[in-house]
Each structure stands twice: as structure tokens, then as C-alpha cells.
Amino acid sequence: MFTVKSLLKRYRPAGMASQCLSLPDSFPDPPPSVDCWNCTIMKKEMTALEFAFRRKTKITATLVNYIRKYSEELVQGDPHYIYRIMDFCGTHEWTIVHFGLRNVLEMAGVKNVELVAGPGCPVCVTPSYYLEAAMKLAFEGVVVYTYGDVFKLPAIRRVNGARSLAEAKALGADVRLAHTFLHAVIDAKKHNKPSIFFGIGFETVAPGYSEAILKGLVPPNLRLMNLVKLTPPAMFYALETSRGNPRDYPVSGVIAPGHVSTIIGGKAWVPVAEHFGIPVVVAGFEPNDVLTAVAEILRQLKNGEHKVLIEYVRAVKWEGDLKAQSSISTVFETVDSAWRGIGYIPKSGLALRDGFKQYDAFEHFGIPDLTPERWQYDLPPGCRCAEVTIGKAKPTDCPLFMKACTRDRPIGPCMVSVEGTCAIWARFGGGGLATEIAKEVGLA
């Protein structure tokens, strides 16, 4: 028999702490804080990660030596070429910045490799239109459930004076934080008020939505505003964009997202490797996972190979999670989808199939969905989040970064989420732990 608790165990979001302060025992009462950076549990887990990493610095030193070796061999082919390696997960970017891996490689004398952040943040790419629609419903008396990362996401247009769901809540709207769709299911059953779940995310969260629907757990008063994005089409778009300017070096290799790949499998990245002729490595999230991916990409480039390799073998299978894939395809169909500041990317989103429209917030509340004709550019003046998202710019290239746009007063969407590149750079910019790590691996 399927219950909410059993599904919470199976489809708990990857990386979710066993207990989360943003979801107290008294849920849905407002939590004391929604600042994940200052969460004591997150800090404890990050301290444990750092401790585990420091016990493996001999491995780190070996990996850095391999990267340097392959880098030097590639230099012999073209001394001026820069090999750009793109990560496609906010957690990978967090690891790279927090542990100062860019600086570590530079200290090791690796001058021809650039680590580039790609589209790894679902919050960052959610169009303002949907956020504005959710705020409008909240002011009309609909209970709006959302993830903590979405709470402070700024819209391009104010709704009743509010620029975010956090501001809407402060002005009296009923906005509630939920760590998963199933927590919203639990609460919505208690009050029977009309409700929506603001369902952002990548493939990782999609089974949580589909399974709750298929098992009949969703109460009739709760609707899903489904905003799930698909990562392989975004990867194609970002890689094509990187080749659009002949003066720029194209992306030479990809570190594919580990959490997403637990669902879609390593096989999902084969079209990328074959179409662009570049290596793709599905990596875990410890610093040595990322360094292993970099070393493998450089090794393949040196040998003229372009294969998909799973480094994150402790979690990812070649075929992925077939049950989750079946669940997703039963409930959802693939559609063209809008990405904030970017526009429409073909086949990059999910929509509820006709047989499940009773759960659709757009259908129930009469909200017209976006179309390519109706979509409008939805970033503030001067904000370069779209370019940061697809790897065309660094956060420091944006004139607003750490000036008008800060972690406390975000203007662009990339400064909000813990997976947003700008938020990560703002938090850990300046090299992270690079100097300490460099000493421990004999580089300084």
C-alpha cells in the first residue's frame, strides 16, 4: 500500500537533509528562517564533507597531477587554445567555488583549462510570468505552496505591491513553504482551501509529482503549477550558443548533473557527446569527483575521444531509474518551454497529459500558459543572469553583481537560489578554500 510517508522516503529530493529546519515538526507554521546558507544542519553536513575531503588529499594531489599532465600534453598541440569545461549543476558549481578548484588548478600551473558554470539552477530559469500568476492567486485567497529557494525569487512586475512570494506573504497572502510536493499534499488535506503547488525543478523532482498523482494522494483542492524543465535540451542550447561566436572558444567537455542522472541515466547524454563530439562525464559532488571528471575529460580530449562516462557510479546507472522514467512519461508529456531571460527551448519542459488535467493549476484557475508569441524578456535592466546561466558570462561580468544586486537584496534570479551561480560566487567568491587545499596537496 502506498502512503504519503512511503513516497516521501522514496522520492525525497537528492541532497535533502534527514531533518530540515525549514520544515519544522509544526509544519506548516512559518519556519524561523529560510536561509539555507545559515541552516545548522547544512553547515554540519558541509563541515563533514570538508573533513572527508581533507582525509583524501593524497587522491586530490594525484588527480591534480593528472590534470596538469594532460593539460601540458594538450598545450603541445595548440599552446593558445583554452579548453572550456561546463558543469550543469548548481551543486557542482558550489563545490568548484567553495573548495576553490579553479584557483587550485591555476596554482598547479593549469592555464589552458577553464571551468564554466552552465544551466544548473531551476529557480533561476523559471519565467517571471508564472511567479506573477502565483502571487495573483495568493492575493485572491488561494494557498500557494513553494520551495524555500523560490520564496524570495524576484518577479519583473509587481503584483499588488509585491515583487516576490515572500513579499506577498508579508502583505497578507497565504504562502506556505514545503520541502516537497508531498508535504503540501499533507497540509492541503487538512484545510480543504483551494491551493496550488509552485512546481519548479529538473527531472529529479518530477517523479515526486507523478507518483503522488498516480497513487491518488493529491486532494481535490490542490493543483500543480507544473514548471519542470528538462536538462538535455538546455545542454544542447548552451553548447550551440557557445559555438555561435567564432571568436569564443567553444565548450570542449561537460560535467553532467549527478542528481538528474539518477533519474534519466548516463544514456541520456549520448546524443550530446555524439552531436558535439565532446566528452561527457556524469560526476558526483565531492571535490575529488569534480577533479576526476576534469581529468577524464582532458584525457579523452588528448586521445581524440568523445564518450559518456559515469564517474558517479555509487548513485547513477546507465539506464537510470526506469520506474521513475515510466511514472514521469505516464503523467507528463514533453513540450517546448520558456526559460527566464532566454526564451523558448524546444522539448525542454513537461506538461500534464490530458488524462491528468484535473490536477493542472493552469486549467483549473484559467491561467493562459505562455507561448513563444506571448513570452517577453523577463530580466531587469542590466541583469546578465541569462548569459550567466548558459555560460556566456561570469557573475563578475554583470554590472549589478555585488553592487545593486546582493544576497540580501537580490535583483536577478541567479542571486536567490543556493544553486544560483551568482549567489554561489557572492557567498564563496575570492577563491573559497583554495589556499588551504593548495597547501595540503603541496601546491603552496
C-alpha positions as CSV (number, residue, x, y, z in Angstrom):
1,M,0.0,0.0,0.0
2,F,1.3,3.4,-0.9
3,T,1.2,6.2,1.7
4,V,2.5,9.7,1.8
5,K,5.2,8.6,4.2
6,S,6.4,5.8,1.9
7,L,6.6,8.1,-1.1
8,L,8.4,10.7,1.0
9,K,11.1,8.1,1.7
10,R,11.4,7.0,-2.0
11,Y,11.3,10.4,-3.6
12,R,13.0,12.6,-1.0
13,P,14.9,15.2,-3.1
14,A,18.5,14.4,-3.6
15,G,20.7,16.2,-1.1
16,M,17.9,16.8,1.4
17,A,18.9,16.6,5.0
18,S,17.3,13.9,7.1
19,Q,15.7,16.7,9.1
20,C,15.3,20.3,7.7
21,L,14.9,23.4,9.8
22,S,12.8,24.9,7.0
23,L,10.2,22.1,7.7
24,P,9.7,22.1,11.5
25,D,7.5,19.5,13.3
26,S,4.8,22.1,13.5
27,F,4.6,22.4,9.6
28,P,3.1,24.5,8.0
29,D,3.8,27.1,10.6
30,P,6.3,29.7,9.4
31,P,9.9,28.5,9.9
32,P,12.3,30.6,11.9
33,S,14.4,31.1,8.8
34,V,14.5,30.1,5.1
35,D,18.2,30.9,4.7
36,C,19.7,27.6,3.6
37,W,23.2,29.1,3.8
38,N,22.8,29.5,7.5
39,C,21.0,26.3,8.2
40,T,22.8,24.5,11.1
41,I,22.1,21.1,9.5
42,M,23.5,22.2,6.2
43,K,26.6,23.7,7.9
44,K,27.1,20.4,9.8
45,E,26.9,18.4,6.6
46,M,29.3,20.8,4.8
47,T,31.8,20.5,7.6
48,A,31.6,16.7,7.4
49,L,32.1,17.0,3.6
50,E,35.2,19.2,4.2
51,F,36.6,16.7,6.8
52,A,36.0,13.8,4.5
53,F,37.8,15.7,1.7
54,R,40.8,16.5,3.8
55,R,41.2,12.8,4.5
56,K,41.6,12.2,0.8
57,T,44.1,14.9,-0.2
58,K,46.6,12.4,-1.5
59,I,44.0,11.4,-4.0
60,T,43.4,15.1,-4.7
61,A,47.1,15.6,-5.3
62,T,47.2,12.7,-7.7
63,L,44.2,14.0,-9.7
64,V,45.7,17.5,-9.9
65,N,48.9,15.9,-11.3
66,Y,46.9,14.0,-13.9
67,I,45.1,17.2,-14.9
68,R,48.4,19.1,-15.2
69,K,49.9,16.2,-17.2
70,Y,47.0,16.1,-19.7
71,S,46.9,19.9,-19.8
72,E,50.6,20.0,-20.8
73,E,50.1,17.4,-23.4
74,L,47.2,19.4,-24.9
75,V,49.3,22.5,-24.9
76,Q,51.8,20.8,-27.3
77,G,49.0,20.6,-29.8
78,D,48.0,24.2,-29.5
79,P,49.7,26.4,-27.0
80,H,47.0,29.1,-27.1
81,Y,43.8,27.0,-27.1
82,I,41.5,27.2,-24.0
83,Y,39.6,24.1,-23.1
84,R,36.3,25.1,-21.6
85,I,34.6,22.5,-19.4
86,M,31.0,23.3,-18.4
87,D,29.2,22.0,-15.3
88,F,25.5,21.6,-15.5
89,C,24.5,21.5,-11.8
90,G,24.4,24.2,-9.2
91,T,25.9,21.8,-6.7
92,H,28.9,21.2,-8.9
93,E,29.4,24.9,-9.2
94,W,29.1,25.1,-5.4
95,T,31.8,22.5,-5.0
96,I,34.1,24.2,-7.5
97,V,33.7,27.6,-5.9
98,H,33.5,26.6,-2.2
99,F,36.6,24.4,-2.5
100,G,38.4,26.9,-4.8
101,L,39.0,24.3,-7.5
102,R,39.6,26.9,-10.2
103,N,42.3,28.5,-8.1
104,V,43.8,25.2,-7.2
105,L,44.2,24.3,-10.9
106,E,45.7,27.7,-11.6
107,M,48.2,27.3,-8.7
108,A,49.1,23.9,-10.3
109,G,50.0,25.7,-13.5
110,V,47.0,24.6,-15.5
111,K,46.5,27.6,-17.7
112,N,44.6,26.2,-20.7
113,V,41.5,24.9,-18.8
114,E,38.5,27.0,-17.9
115,L,35.7,25.7,-15.7
116,V,32.4,27.3,-16.8
117,A,29.0,27.3,-15.0
118,G,26.0,26.2,-17.0
119,P,22.2,25.9,-16.6
120,G,22.2,24.2,-13.2
121,C,19.5,26.2,-11.3
122,P,15.8,25.5,-11.9
123,V,14.8,28.5,-9.8
124,C,16.9,30.8,-11.9
125,V,15.2,29.9,-15.2
126,T,11.6,29.9,-14.1
127,P,9.9,32.7,-16.0
128,S,8.6,35.7,-14.1
129,Y,5.2,35.3,-15.7
130,Y,4.5,32.2,-13.6
131,L,5.7,33.8,-10.4
132,E,3.4,36.7,-11.1
133,A,0.5,34.4,-11.7
134,A,1.1,32.6,-8.4
135,M,1.3,35.8,-6.5
136,K,-2.0,37.0,-8.1
137,L,-3.7,33.7,-7.0
138,A,-2.2,34.1,-3.5
139,F,-3.8,37.6,-3.1
140,E,-7.1,36.1,-4.3
141,G,-7.2,33.7,-1.4
142,V,-5.5,30.6,-2.9
143,V,-2.9,28.9,-0.7
144,V,0.4,28.9,-2.6
145,Y,2.9,26.2,-1.6
146,T,6.5,26.7,-2.7
147,Y,10.1,25.6,-2.1
148,G,12.2,27.8,0.2
149,D,14.5,28.7,-2.8
150,V,11.6,30.2,-4.6
151,F,10.3,32.2,-1.7
152,K,12.5,35.3,-2.4
153,L,12.6,34.9,-6.2
154,P,12.0,38.4,-7.7
155,A,9.4,38.9,-10.4
156,I,9.9,41.5,-13.1
157,R,6.5,43.1,-12.4
158,R,5.0,43.8,-9.0
159,V,1.6,42.2,-8.1
160,N,-0.4,44.2,-5.5
161,G,2.9,45.8,-4.4
162,A,4.8,42.5,-4.0
163,R,7.8,41.6,-6.0
164,S,8.2,38.0,-4.6
165,L,6.2,35.4,-2.8
166,A,8.0,36.4,0.4
167,E,6.7,40.0,0.0
168,A,3.2,38.7,-0.9
169,K,3.2,36.7,2.3
170,A,4.3,39.8,4.3
171,L,1.3,41.7,2.7
172,G,-1.2,39.1,3.9
173,A,-1.2,36.4,1.1
174,D,-1.2,32.8,2.2
175,V,2.1,31.5,1.0
176,R,3.5,28.4,2.7
177,L,6.9,26.7,2.4
178,A,7.1,23.0,1.7
179,H,10.2,20.9,1.2
180,T,8.4,18.5,-1.2
181,F,5.1,18.3,-3.1
182,L,4.0,15.6,-0.6
183,H,4.3,17.9,2.3
184,A,1.9,20.2,0.5
185,V,-0.4,17.2,0.0
186,I,-0.4,16.5,3.7
187,D,-1.2,20.1,4.6
188,A,-3.8,20.7,1.9
189,K,-5.8,17.7,3.1
190,K,-6.2,19.4,6.5
191,H,-7.7,22.8,5.4
192,N,-9.5,22.0,2.2
193,K,-8.8,25.5,0.8
194,P,-8.1,26.0,-2.9
195,S,-4.4,25.5,-3.3
196,I,-1.5,25.3,-5.8
197,F,2.0,23.9,-5.6
198,F,4.5,26.1,-7.5
199,G,6.3,23.1,-9.0
200,I,9.7,24.1,-10.3
201,G,12.6,21.7,-10.8
202,F,14.5,19.5,-13.1
203,E,14.0,15.8,-13.8
204,T,15.0,14.9,-10.2
205,V,11.7,16.2,-8.7
206,A,9.4,15.1,-11.5
207,P,8.8,11.6,-10.0
208,G,7.6,13.1,-6.8
209,Y,4.9,14.9,-8.7
210,S,3.9,12.0,-10.9
211,E,3.9,9.3,-8.2
212,A,1.7,11.4,-5.9
213,I,-0.8,11.8,-8.8
214,L,-0.7,8.2,-9.9
215,K,-1.2,6.9,-6.4
216,G,-4.2,9.1,-5.8
217,L,-2.7,11.0,-2.9
218,V,-3.4,14.5,-4.2
219,P,-6.6,16.0,-2.6
220,P,-9.1,17.7,-4.9
221,N,-8.4,21.2,-3.5
222,L,-4.7,21.0,-4.5
223,R,-3.5,21.8,-8.1
224,L,0.0,21.6,-9.5
225,M,1.5,24.5,-11.4
226,N,4.0,22.3,-13.2
227,L,7.1,24.1,-14.2
228,V,9.6,21.3,-14.6
229,K,12.5,21.8,-17.0
230,L,14.5,19.2,-18.8
231,T,18.3,19.4,-18.8
232,P,19.5,17.6,-22.0
233,P,17.7,20.2,-24.3
234,A,19.2,23.0,-22.2
235,M,22.6,21.4,-22.6
236,F,22.2,21.4,-26.4
237,Y,21.1,25.0,-26.4
238,A,24.0,26.2,-24.2
239,L,26.6,24.2,-26.3
240,E,25.2,25.6,-29.5
241,T,25.4,29.1,-28.1
242,S,29.0,28.6,-27.1
243,R,29.8,27.9,-30.7
244,G,27.8,30.8,-32.1
245,N,30.7,33.3,-31.8
246,P,33.8,32.3,-33.8
247,R,35.9,34.5,-31.5
248,D,35.0,32.5,-28.4
249,Y,36.4,29.1,-27.5
250,P,33.5,26.5,-27.6
251,V,32.8,24.2,-24.7
252,S,35.2,21.2,-25.0
253,G,33.6,18.9,-22.4
254,V,30.7,18.6,-20.0
255,I,30.4,17.6,-16.3
256,A,26.8,16.3,-16.4
257,P,24.5,16.6,-13.4
258,G,24.6,13.7,-11.0
259,H,21.2,14.1,-9.3
260,V,19.4,14.5,-12.6
261,S,21.2,11.4,-14.0
262,T,20.0,9.2,-11.2
263,I,16.6,9.6,-12.9
264,I,17.4,9.8,-16.6
265,G,20.7,7.7,-16.6
266,G,24.0,8.1,-18.3
267,K,22.4,7.1,-21.6
268,A,20.6,10.5,-21.8
269,W,23.9,12.3,-22.6
270,V,25.0,10.1,-25.5
271,P,23.3,12.4,-28.1
272,V,25.3,15.4,-26.6
273,A,28.6,13.6,-26.9
274,E,27.9,12.3,-30.4
275,H,26.4,15.6,-31.8
276,F,29.1,17.9,-30.5
277,G,32.0,15.4,-30.5
278,I,32.9,16.2,-26.9
279,P,33.4,14.1,-23.7
280,V,30.6,14.0,-21.1
281,V,31.3,12.8,-17.6
282,V,28.4,12.3,-15.1
283,A,30.1,13.3,-11.8
284,G,29.3,13.2,-8.1
285,F,29.6,16.3,-5.9
286,E,32.7,15.9,-3.7
287,P,35.8,17.9,-4.9
288,N,37.5,14.7,-6.0
289,D,34.5,13.7,-8.0
290,V,34.7,17.0,-10.0
291,L,38.5,16.8,-10.4
292,T,38.1,13.2,-11.6
293,A,35.6,14.4,-14.2
294,V,38.0,17.2,-15.3
295,A,40.9,14.7,-15.6
296,E,38.8,12.2,-17.6
297,I,37.6,14.9,-20.0
298,L,41.1,16.1,-20.6
299,R,42.3,12.5,-21.1
300,Q,39.6,11.9,-23.7
301,L,40.4,15.2,-25.5
302,K,44.1,14.2,-25.6
303,N,43.2,10.9,-27.2
304,G,40.6,12.3,-29.6
305,E,37.7,10.5,-27.8
306,H,34.1,11.7,-27.1
307,K,32.5,9.2,-24.8
308,V,29.9,9.4,-22.0
309,L,31.4,8.1,-18.7
310,I,29.7,7.7,-15.3
311,E,32.1,8.7,-12.5
312,Y,29.2,8.9,-10.0
313,V,28.8,5.1,-10.1
314,R,27.7,5.0,-6.5
315,A,24.4,6.6,-7.5
316,V,23.9,6.6,-11.3
317,K,23.1,3.7,-13.6
318,W,23.4,3.8,-17.4
319,E,19.7,3.2,-17.8
320,G,18.7,5.4,-14.9
321,D,15.6,4.8,-12.8
322,L,13.3,3.0,-15.2
323,K,10.4,3.1,-12.7
324,A,10.7,6.9,-12.3
325,Q,11.0,7.4,-16.1
326,S,7.8,5.3,-16.6
327,S,6.0,7.3,-14.0
328,I,7.0,10.6,-15.5
329,S,6.1,9.6,-19.0
330,T,2.7,8.3,-17.9
331,V,1.7,11.6,-16.3
332,F,3.6,14.2,-18.4
333,E,4.4,14.9,-22.0
334,T,7.4,16.7,-23.4
335,V,6.7,20.3,-24.6
336,D,8.6,23.4,-25.7
337,S,9.3,25.5,-22.6
338,A,10.2,29.1,-21.7
339,W,13.4,29.8,-19.8
340,R,13.8,33.1,-18.0
341,G,15.7,35.6,-19.9
342,I,16.4,33.1,-22.6
343,G,13.1,32.3,-24.3
344,Y,11.8,29.0,-25.7
345,I,14.0,25.9,-25.8
346,P,12.4,23.1,-27.9
347,K,11.3,20.0,-25.9
348,S,12.7,21.3,-22.7
349,G,9.7,21.1,-20.4
350,L,7.0,18.9,-19.1
351,A,3.2,19.4,-19.2
352,L,0.4,17.3,-17.7
353,R,-1.2,14.9,-20.2
354,D,-4.9,15.3,-21.0
355,G,-5.8,12.4,-18.7
356,F,-4.4,14.3,-15.7
357,K,-5.7,17.9,-16.4
358,Q,-7.8,17.8,-13.2
359,Y,-4.6,18.4,-11.3
360,D,-3.5,21.3,-13.6
361,A,-3.4,24.7,-11.9
362,F,-3.4,26.5,-15.3
363,E,-6.6,24.6,-16.4
364,H,-8.4,24.9,-13.1
365,F,-7.8,28.6,-12.5
366,G,-8.0,29.7,-16.1
367,I,-4.4,30.9,-16.4
368,P,-3.2,31.2,-20.0
369,D,0.1,29.4,-20.4
370,L,3.0,31.1,-22.1
371,T,3.5,30.7,-25.8
372,P,6.5,31.8,-27.9
373,E,4.4,34.7,-29.1
374,R,3.3,35.8,-25.6
375,W,6.7,35.4,-23.9
376,Q,8.5,38.6,-23.1
377,Y,12.1,39.2,-21.9
378,D,11.8,39.0,-18.2
379,L,15.1,40.2,-16.6
380,P,15.7,43.6,-15.0
381,P,17.7,46.2,-16.9
382,G,21.4,45.5,-16.7
383,C,20.9,41.9,-15.3
384,R,23.0,39.3,-17.1
385,C,21.5,36.2,-15.5
386,A,20.6,34.7,-18.8
387,E,24.2,34.9,-20.1
388,V,25.5,33.6,-16.8
389,T,23.1,30.7,-16.9
390,I,24.3,29.5,-20.3
391,G,28.0,30.1,-19.7
392,K,28.4,33.2,-21.9
393,A,29.3,35.4,-18.9
394,K,30.6,35.2,-15.4
395,P,28.8,36.8,-12.4
396,T,31.6,39.4,-12.2
397,D,30.8,40.5,-15.8
398,C,27.4,41.8,-14.6
399,P,27.4,45.4,-13.7
400,L,24.8,44.7,-10.9
401,F,26.8,41.9,-9.2
402,M,27.6,42.8,-5.6
403,K,26.6,46.4,-6.2
404,A,22.9,46.9,-6.7
405,C,22.3,43.1,-6.6
406,T,23.4,41.4,-3.4
407,R,22.4,38.3,-1.4
408,D,20.4,40.4,0.9
409,R,18.8,42.4,-1.9
410,P,18.7,40.2,-5.0
411,I,17.7,41.8,-8.3
412,G,18.3,38.9,-10.7
413,P,17.1,35.3,-10.2
414,C,20.7,33.9,-10.1
415,M,21.3,35.7,-6.8
416,V,18.5,33.9,-5.0
417,S,18.8,30.1,-5.0
418,V,21.6,28.2,-3.3
419,E,22.2,26.7,-6.8
420,G,22.3,30.1,-8.5
421,T,25.8,30.9,-9.9
422,C,25.7,34.5,-8.7
423,A,24.6,33.5,-5.2
424,I,27.4,30.9,-5.0
425,W,30.0,33.4,-6.2
426,A,28.7,36.1,-3.8
427,R,28.9,33.6,-0.9
428,F,32.2,32.0,-1.6
429,G,33.9,34.3,-4.2
430,G,37.6,35.0,-3.8
431,G,38.9,31.5,-4.0
432,G,37.0,29.6,-1.3
433,L,39.3,27.2,0.4
434,A,41.8,27.2,-2.4
435,T,44.8,28.4,-0.4
436,E,44.3,25.8,2.4
437,I,43.7,23.0,-0.1
438,A,46.7,24.0,-2.2
439,K,48.9,23.7,0.9
440,E,47.5,20.3,1.7
441,V,48.2,18.9,-1.8
442,G,51.7,20.5,-2.0
443,L,51.0,23.4,-4.3
444,A,51.7,26.3,-1.9
